[in-house]
Amino acid sequence: MHIVLLLCIVVIPKLASAQDLAAFEKRMTEFTLGNGLKFLVLERHEAPVVSFHTYADVGAVDEVRGITGLAHLFEHMAFKGTKTIGTKDYKAEAEAMAKIDKAFLALKAERRKGDRADKDRLEQLQARFKEAQEEAQQYLVHDEYEEVFSREGSAGFNAYTSQDATQYIVSLPSNKLELWMMMESDRFANIVLREFYKEKDVVMEERRLGVESRPVGRLLEEFMGIAYKAHPYGDEVVGHMSDLQTITRAEADDFFRKYYSPSNLTIAIVGDVNPDRVRNLAQKYFGPILSSPKPDPVETVEPPQLGERRVVVEDPAQPFVLIGYHKPSIHHPDDAVFDAITDIVGMGRTSRLYKSLVKEKQIAVYASGFQGMPGYKYPGLFLFYAVPARGHTNEESEQAIYDEIERLKTELVTPEELDKAKTRARASLVRQLASNSGLAAQLTFYQVITGDWRDLFRQLDKIDRVTAEDIQRVAKEYFITRNRTVGIIETTVAANQ
């Protein structure tokens, strides 16, 4: 471990000088199509491969009451194909999908009656809905979209959804550039929401397994729900179960047309490519896609807390302590200060929290702290958490976290701690720049969230300027009781024990 860190410290100056902002600007080509789609093209000719990263500036935060979970659902739908890929007969399939929609709406209307619903009619409508889905299946070519890439040597084919964004990634041999252009443009120009209701079932199962069946998942949903009373950051990315059960394909189509328009997309292409060829192919394949105005950002502002908020989840599970403080977005000058605090207080076995709660006091088996939850685009939270050790209580861990926070307020962090935080920040940047895919992800993130990909490099300068006094000032300003939300898992005895 020490050898690895030493090597990082030795090579960082060389890498930083070779891969600084000026060097990147020479190899970067930026252009925007007439429909508003932004491209970032970075030449890296060391190997005949290229990584593609499509960043849709839409996430769970952009949803409204009644349709939560749609952004995440589109992560799934992105693999279902288009009007030409994934189907044997699109015209017949479209007619079959229309029958599915009609059957679902009838079923939904009857379910809405609740206790007054006719059970026999519900069974009939459910059978009709299932029959319509089975009819549509005969026209499908399953997984064809992914298999096209797989046959051509793809790697890392995936998609992700967060509060802030939906992202689609893949890496290919560089001679497959035009194939990607054709496939990706088709995905946004001619998306087909096939197997929509089946995929909703998959997402609902994800929710059951990832949120409802996991104690920490249940706690986090309750915690976020009270930490935010106005801003949509308080909603779970996977969505509410009742919304997932009732969302229609028409509602999903409206959401797609609004948020997945070219004006709301940014694409990074990093690797062995010729920028002029990229531009020509982009104009050929993406240029004809009709666009609409870029959607407005979320305008709801979370009001300041007037006092501590607390939620206790009773569960026959291991105790857990979660403490969050509201903080500004990535656009605020103090963002780099929170990065430094993250490193000093919460990152790894050398952090203050881990050393104090786990190694010295031995009251927890793990403890950490970090910023960036639930997102960066809007004001978020700085989180501290601890998992109490056997024989120790939540109250001990909670108080020990407060003690470490108080240290930040009353004592300046040492020069050694601050220097290590800055060194690790530089090492982290080097790791991000090491792969084409990692770099493409960072370029799109900074371009969309901050407005300029160059901020990827400027963030290091901001961290370098952080002082011990800055850390003390920020701790005093934000880590205060009335700005605090606390979530606890209180261990109970299982009912069957």
C-alpha positions in Angstrom: 0.0 0.0 0.0 2.8 2.4 1.0 4.7 1.5 -2.2 1.7 2.2 -4.4 1.2 5.6 -2.7 4.9 6.4 -3.1 4.8 5.5 -6.8 1.8 7.8 -7.3 3.5 10.7 -5.6 6.6 10.1 -7.8 4.8 9.9 -11.1 2.1 12.5 -10.6 4.3 15.5 -11.5 5.3 13.8 -14.8 1.8 12.8 -15.7 0.4 16.2 -14.7 2.9 18.0 -16.9 2.1 15.6 -19.8 -1.6 15.7 -19.4 -2.3 19.2 -18.2 -5.1 21.4 -19.5 -3.1 23.0 -22.2 -2.0 19.6 -23.6 -5.6 18.4 -23.6 -6.9 21.5 -25.4 -4.5 20.8 -28.3 -6.1 17.4 -28.8 -9.7 18.3 -28.1 -12.2 19.2 -30.8 -15.6 20.7 -29.8 -18.5 21.2 -32.0 -22.3 21.5 -31.7 -24.7 20.4 -34.4 -27.6 22.6 -35.6 -30.0 20.7 -33.4 -28.0 21.5 -30.3 -26.2 18.2 -29.8 -22.7 18.9 -28.3 -19.7 16.7 -29.1 -16.3 16.5 -27.3 -13.7 14.6 -29.3 -10.4 13.9 -27.8 -7.6 12.2 -29.9 -5.7 9.4 -28.2 -3.9 7.3 -30.8 -1.9 5.0 -28.5 -4.2 2.1 -29.3 -6.8 1.4 -32.0 -9.8 1.7 -29.7 -12.3 4.4 -28.9 -14.8 5.0 -26.0 -18.2 6.7 -26.5 -20.1 8.4 -23.6 -23.6 9.8 -24.2 -24.7 12.0 -21.4 -28.4 12.9 -21.2 -29.0 15.8 -18.9 -31.9 14.2 -17.2 -32.2 12.2 -14.1 -34.6 11.3 -11.3 -34.5 14.9 -10.2 -36.4 16.0 -13.3 -39.4 13.7 -12.6 -42.7 14.9 -11.1 -45.1 13.4 -8.7 -46.8 10.4 -10.3 -44.1 9.5 -12.8 -41.1 8.8 -10.5 -38.7 6.1 -11.8 -39.0 7.0 -15.5 -35.4 8.2 -15.9 -34.2 4.9 -14.5 -36.7 3.0 -16.6 -35.1 4.6 -19.7 -31.8 3.1 -18.7 -33.5 -0.2 -19.3 -35.4 0.8 -22.4 -32.2 1.9 -24.1 -31.3 -1.7 -24.8 -34.6 -2.6 -26.4 -33.8 -1.5 -29.9 -35.4 0.8 -32.5 -37.8 0.6 -35.4 -35.3 -1.5 -37.4 -33.2 -3.2 -34.6 -34.9 -5.7 -32.3 -37.9 -6.4 -34.4 -39.0 -8.8 -37.1 -41.9 -6.7 -38.3 -42.2 -3.2 -36.7 -45.6 -2.3 -38.3 -47.2 -5.4 -36.9 -45.3 -5.0 -33.6 -46.6 -1.4 -33.3 -50.2 -2.6 -33.6 -49.6 -5.2 -31.0 -48.1 -2.7 -28.6 -51.1 -0.5 -29.1 -53.3 -3.4 -27.9 -51.1 -3.8 -24.9 -51.5 -0.1 -24.0 -55.3 -0.3 -24.4 -55.5 -3.4 -22.2 -53.3 -1.8 -19.6 -55.4 1.4 -19.4 -58.6 -0.7 -19.0 -56.9 -2.8 -16.2 -55.6 0.4 -14.6 -59.1 2.0 -14.6 -60.6 -1.1 -12.9 -57.8 -1.3 -10.3 -58.3 2.4 -9.5 -61.7 1.5 -8.0 -60.0 -0.2 -5.1 -62.4 -2.2 -3.0 -65.2 -1.5 -5.4 -63.4 -3.2 -8.3 -65.1 -6.2 -9.9 -62.8 -9.2 -9.2 -64.1 -11.2 -12.2 -63.5 -8.2 -14.5 -60.0 -7.7 -13.0 -59.2 -11.3 -13.9 -60.5 -10.9 -17.4 -58.6 -7.6 -18.0 -55.4 -9.2 -16.5 -55.8 -12.1 -18.9 -56.4 -9.8 -21.9 -53.3 -7.7 -20.9 -51.1 -10.8 -20.7 -52.5 -12.1 -24.0 -51.6 -8.8 -25.7 -48.1 -8.9 -24.3 -47.6 -12.5 -25.6 -48.8 -11.5 -29.0 -46.2 -8.7 -29.2 -43.4 -11.1 -28.2 -43.6 -13.0 -31.6 -42.2 -9.9 -33.3 -39.2 -9.4 -31.0 -35.5 -10.1 -31.7 -34.2 -10.2 -28.1 -31.0 -8.3 -27.3 -30.2 -7.5 -30.9 -29.1 -4.0 -30.1 -26.4 -5.2 -27.7 -25.4 -8.2 -29.8 -24.6 -6.0 -32.8 -21.9 -4.3 -30.7 -20.8 -7.5 -29.1 -20.1 -9.1 -32.5 -17.9 -6.1 -33.3 -15.7 -6.4 -30.2 -17.4 -4.0 -27.8 -16.4 -3.6 -24.2 -18.2 -1.9 -21.3 -21.6 -1.7 -23.0 -23.8 -0.2 -20.3 -26.1 2.5 -19.1 -26.5 4.4 -15.7 -29.1 6.5 -14.1 -28.6 9.0 -11.2 -30.5 11.9 -9.7 -28.7 14.2 -12.2 -28.2 12.2 -15.4 -28.8 9.2 -17.7 -25.7 7.9 -19.4 -24.9 5.4 -22.1 -21.4 4.0 -22.7 -19.5 1.6 -24.9 -16.0 1.1 -26.2 -15.2 -0.3 -29.7 -12.3 -0.8 -32.1 -11.7 2.5 -33.8 -12.7 1.2 -37.2 -16.3 0.8 -35.9 -16.8 4.5 -35.5 -19.5 4.7 -38.2 -21.3 1.7 -36.8 -21.6 3.4 -33.4 -22.8 6.6 -35.1 -25.5 4.7 -36.9 -26.6 2.7 -33.9 -26.6 5.5 -31.3 -28.3 8.0 -33.5 -31.0 5.4 -34.3 -31.4 4.8 -30.5 -32.5 8.5 -30.0 -34.2 9.1 -33.3 -36.3 5.9 -33.5 -36.5 4.5 -30.0 -39.2 1.9 -29.5 -40.5 1.3 -26.0 -41.0 -2.4 -26.5 -41.6 -4.7 -23.6 -42.3 -1.5 -21.6 -44.6 -3.2 -19.1 -42.4 -6.2 -18.7 -39.5 -3.9 -18.0 -41.5 -2.1 -15.4 -41.9 -5.5 -13.6 -38.1 -5.8 -13.7 -37.6 -2.3 -12.2 -40.2 -3.0 -9.5 -38.2 -6.2 -8.6 -35.1 -4.0 -8.4 -36.9 -1.8 -6.0 -37.9 -4.7 -3.8 -34.4 -6.1 -3.7 -32.4 -2.8 -3.6 -34.6 -0.7 -1.4 -37.5 -2.6 0.3 -35.5 -5.7 1.2 -32.4 -4.0 2.4 -32.4 -2.3 5.8 -30.0 0.5 4.7 -32.0 0.9 1.6 -35.2 1.5 3.6 -33.3 3.8 6.0 -31.9 5.9 3.1 -35.3 6.3 1.5 -36.8 7.5 4.8 -33.8 9.7 5.5 -33.9 11.5 2.1 -37.6 11.9 2.4 -37.2 14.0 5.5 -33.9 15.7 4.5 -35.8 17.2 1.5 -39.3 18.4 2.0 -39.5 20.4 -1.3 -36.8 19.5 -3.7 -37.1 16.3 -5.8 -33.7 15.2 -4.6 -35.7 13.6 -1.8 -37.1 10.9 -4.1 -35.5 7.5 -4.7 -34.0 7.1 -8.2 -35.8 3.8 -8.8 -39.1 5.6 -8.1 -42.1 4.9 -5.9 -43.8 1.5 -6.3 -47.2 3.0 -6.9 -45.9 5.2 -9.7 -44.1 2.2 -11.3 -47.3 0.2 -11.2 -49.3 2.9 -13.0 -47.0 4.7 -15.4 -48.1 4.2 -19.0 -46.1 3.9 -22.2 -47.6 7.2 -23.5 -46.3 9.0 -20.4 -42.9 7.5 -20.9 -42.9 8.6 -24.6 -43.8 12.2 -23.6 -40.9 12.2 -21.0 -38.5 10.9 -23.7 -39.5 13.5 -26.2 -38.9 16.3 -23.7 -35.7 15.2 -22.1 -33.8 13.0 -24.6 -33.8 15.6 -27.4 -30.4 16.5 -29.1 -30.4 19.8 -27.2 -30.2 17.9 -24.0 -27.4 15.5 -25.0 -23.6 15.7 -24.8 -21.4 13.1 -26.3 -17.7 12.5 -25.6 -15.6 10.4 -28.0 -12.1 9.6 -26.7 -9.6 7.5 -28.5 -8.1 6.7 -31.9 -10.3 8.9 -34.1 -10.0 11.6 -36.7 -12.0 14.7 -35.5 -12.9 15.7 -39.1 -14.4 12.3 -39.8 -16.2 12.4 -36.5 -17.8 15.7 -37.4 -18.8 14.5 -40.8 -20.4 11.3 -39.5 -22.1 13.2 -36.7 -23.7 15.5 -39.1 -24.8 12.6 -41.3 -26.3 10.5 -38.6 -27.2 12.8 -35.7 -27.8 16.0 -37.7 -31.2 15.0 -39.1 -32.7 14.3 -35.7 -35.3 16.9 -34.9 -34.8 18.8 -31.7 -36.7 20.8 -29.2 -35.6 23.6 -26.7 -33.4 22.4 -23.9 -35.7 21.8 -20.8 -35.5 24.2 -18.0 -33.7 23.1 -14.8 -35.5 22.3 -11.6 -36.6 25.6 -10.1 -37.7 24.3 -6.7 -35.4 25.5 -4.0 -35.1 23.5 -0.8 -35.8 26.0 2.1 -33.3 26.2 5.0 -34.0 23.8 7.8 -35.4 25.3 11.0 -34.1 22.5 13.3 -32.8 19.0 13.4 -34.8 16.3 11.6 -34.6 12.7 12.8 -36.0 9.3 11.6 -35.7 5.9 13.3 -36.2 2.8 11.3 -36.9 -0.2 13.6 -35.5 -3.4 12.0 -34.0 -6.7 13.0 -30.8 -5.7 11.4 -27.4 -4.4 12.3 -27.5 -0.9 13.8 -26.6 2.0 11.6 -26.1 5.8 12.0 -26.5 8.3 9.1 -26.0 12.0 9.6 -26.4 14.6 6.8 -25.9 18.3 6.5 -27.2 20.4 3.7 -24.5 22.0 1.5 -24.3 24.0 -1.7 -24.0 22.6 -5.2 -20.8 22.0 -7.2 -21.1 25.6 -8.5 -20.4 27.1 -5.0 -16.8 28.3 -4.2 -16.8 26.0 -1.1 -17.2 22.8 -3.2 -13.5 22.2 -3.2 -13.4 22.6 0.6 -16.0 19.8 1.0 -13.7 17.7 -1.2 -10.8 18.3 1.2 -13.0 17.5 4.2 -14.2 14.3 2.5 -10.6 13.1 2.2 -9.4 14.1 5.7 -12.4 13.0 7.6 -14.0 10.2 5.6 -11.9 8.5 3.0 -10.3 5.1 3.9 -8.5 3.7 6.9 -6.3 6.7 7.4 -9.3 9.1 7.8 -10.1 10.7 11.1 -13.5 8.9 11.4 -12.0 5.5 10.8 -9.0 6.0 13.0 -11.2 7.3 15.9 -14.3 5.2 15.8 -12.8 1.9 14.4 -9.2 1.7 15.4 -8.9 3.7 18.7 -12.3 3.6 20.4 -13.4 0.3 18.6 -17.0 1.3 18.9 -17.7 0.8 15.1 -16.7 -1.6 12.4 -16.8 1.1 9.8 -17.1 4.9 9.6 -16.9 7.4 6.8 -18.0 10.7 5.4 -18.4 12.2 1.9 -20.1 14.8 -0.2 -22.1 14.4 -3.4 -25.2 12.7 -2.1 -27.7 12.6 -3.8 -26.2 14.7 -6.7 -24.0 17.6 -7.7 -26.2 19.6 -9.9 -28.3 21.1 -7.1 -27.5 21.7 -3.4 -26.9 18.3 -1.8 -25.8 16.7 1.4 -22.5 16.0 3.2 -23.0 12.6 4.8 -21.4 10.9 7.8 -22.1 7.3 8.7 -21.0 4.6 11.0 -21.8 0.9 11.6 -21.6 0.3 15.4 -19.6 -2.7 16.6 -21.1 -5.6 18.5 -21.8 -4.5 22.0 -21.8 -0.8 21.2 -24.7 1.5 20.5 -25.8 3.9 17.8 -25.6 6.7 20.4 -21.9 6.0 20.9 -21.1 6.2 17.2 -23.4 9.3 16.7 -21.7 11.2 19.5 -18.2 10.1 18.3 -19.0 11.6 14.9 -20.1 14.8 16.5 -16.8 14.9 18.4 -14.9 14.7 15.2 -17.0 17.4 13.6 -16.3 19.6 16.7 -12.6 19.0 16.1 -13.0 20.5 12.7 -14.5 23.6 14.2 -12.1 24.1 17.1 -8.8 22.8 15.7 -7.1 23.6 12.4 -6.4 20.5 10.4 -2.6 19.8 10.2 -0.5 20.8 7.2 0.3 17.1 6.7 -3.4 16.2 6.5 -4.1 18.9 4.0 -1.0 18.0 1.9 -2.1 14.4 1.8 -5.6 15.4 0.7 -4.2 17.5 -2.2 -1.8 14.7 -3.2 -4.6 12.1 -3.3 -6.8 14.5 -5.3 -4.0 14.7 -8.0 -3.7 10.9 -7.9 -7.4 10.6 -8.4 -7.3 12.8 -11.5 -4.4 10.7 -12.9 -6.5 7.5 -12.4 -9.5 9.2 -14.2 -7.3 10.1 -17.1 -5.8 6.7 -17.5 -8.6 5.1 -19.5 -10.5 6.4 -22.5 -13.8 5.5 -20.9 -13.0 7.1 -17.5 -11.9 10.3 -19.2 -15.0 10.4 -21.5 -17.2 10.1 -18.4 -15.4 12.9 -16.6 -15.5 15.2 -19.7 -19.2 14.9 -20.1 -19.9 15.3 -16.4 -17.9 18.6 -16.1 -19.2 19.9 -19.5 -22.9 19.4 -18.5 -22.8 20.0 -14.8 -20.4 22.9 -14.7 -20.7 24.2 -18.3 -17.0 23.5 -19.2 -15.0 20.3 -19.5 -11.9 22.3 -18.5 -13.2 22.4 -14.9 -12.0 18.8 -14.6 -8.5 20.3 -14.4 -9.5 23.5 -12.6 -10.9 21.5 -9.7 -7.4 20.5 -8.8 -6.4 24.2 -8.6 -9.4 24.9 -6.4 -8.4 22.1 -4.0 -4.8 23.3 -4.0 -6.0 26.7 -2.8 -8.0 25.2 0.2 -6.6 26.2 3.5 -7.0 24.9 7.0 -8.9 28.0 7.8 -11.3 27.3 5.0 -12.1 23.9 6.4 -12.7 25.3 9.9 -14.9 28.1 8.5 -17.0 25.6 6.4 -17.4 23.2 9.3 -18.7 26.1 11.5 -21.1 27.3 8.9 -22.7 24.1 7.6 -22.2 21.4 10.3 -24.7 22.8 12.7 -27.6 21.2 14.5 -30.4 23.0 12.8 -29.0 22.0 9.4 -28.8 18.4 10.4 -30.8 15.3 9.5 -30.2 12.0 11.4 -31.2 8.5 10.4 -30.9 5.5 12.6 -31.5 1.8 12.3 -32.6 0.7 15.7 -32.2 -3.1 16.0 -35.3 -5.0 17.1 -36.0 -8.6 17.7 -37.5 -10.4 14.7 -41.2 -11.3 15.1 -40.6 -15.0 14.6 -37.8 -15.2 17.1 
